[in-house]
Amino acid sequence: MGCAGSGPSGPPSQPTGPMAAPVDSVGEGGVGARDSSTAARSERAIDALRAAYVEGAYDEVVRRAQKWRRSFPDTAAAIQFNTLLGRAEQARGQHPAAIKVLRRARVMAAECGRSLVALDRILAESYVAQYQWPRAASALRRVLEARPSDLAARRALAEVYRQARRWEEARAQYRHLVRTDSTNGKWWARLAQCALELGATDSARRHFQSAHRHLPQSADVALSLSRLHRATGRPAAAQRVVDSTLHHQPGDPRLWRRQADLAFEQDKLGTARRAYARTVATGDSSATVYRRMGIIDVRRGRPTRAFSVLQKSLRRDSTHSRTMLYLGIAALNLDRLQQATTYFRRTVENETRGPISTALERLGQTYDQQRHVGEAVRAYNTALRLRPERAVLYFRLATVYDEHYRDKKPAARYYRRFLRAADSTDTDLRRYAKSRLETLRPTLHMQRKGWTGSSGGE
């Protein structure tokens, strides 16, 4: 096949000048008898496919391109047929098929010594759509090798590296981009993200400051910069950033929430209460927002309003201990003693079912591994008093007595209580407990008869 013929390959575009007959007038066996030249026929077919692509008739382009590309032996025409076919497959979301035909077009173009830039750029789009980051990066690097000043390709390559979490490579590309245009706030924000992921907090803050200077209306930039200021002990700077962006985005609940949280942390209760109210008004009615509002009302001596707001928080999240604690305080301040008692009890119950009992259980395991037997037993027993329904604590106690004490009666008692507990559903632990009880049966019999030594610890 020859390499002469139709014009350069590339993405389809609106043809200029006199156009060939529309796609409906192109026969299945060729473009028509009026043009005897193969080159002219292929050019008319390509023009018809371009017109169909521009009109969005992608299924028609795929059907005809698959047929016509076999009808013209000229390589240059085949390149364009495959390119148009690949573009149409992309438009239909069929990226594996697009990659296959576009790679075929690239091989043909390379054999003819033609420019590969357009095909590499198109291929990169499908690689990105398939999350094939290394191949997308390779294609875009080839584009930049041919055209180092191609900002669109560099921007696409930077984004590919960012999506692939290759932060060093992404940072290098965004540095190049901001040197090209230092007023582009989005590029500064991307560069800041790369620095943050690489642990360069000071650089990240400086880059976000540049991004905020050029994109003061971006809530995402403001939130990122304020978070960095807040984390490094600059609450006033964080507040200024949020306030400046609120002038541009007064309807963004995230900004009101950040303003409220910053004020709350600085004990500016009036400012915080107003900002939390705006947070709710702009769409964030989460349990945390209502809880903070209620806490502020309690601290400012407004128990009636606090009680109402905290109940809204409780309806959204009934598990948070601080909500119930402040409901109890509000009820106490309103002389509703029975309600206060109920909420305070629920606070204690929540805490004992949560981190405290878990920590005690972990502490018992640690003591057991260190062979501090008495401390392990005390930790497990305390956890068990807080959560008597937690079956695994009986198992833990059983194994401590079993492994470290001559008297096996406590071990057997706790194994049995574990097996009787409603939530002792761990098959392996149940199997072990039953096995140990069976093994201990002769020892327990002798200990009941008083035939063994004392029950002290080893």
Helices and strands as residue ranges (DSSP letters): G 23-25, H 38-54, H 58-68, H 75-91, H 95-111, H 117-129, H 133-146, H 151-163, H 167-180, H 185-197, H 201-214, H 219-231, H 235-246, H 253-265, H 269-281, H 287-299, H 303-316, H 321-333, H 337-353, H 355-369, H 373-386, H 391-404, H 409-420, H 427-448
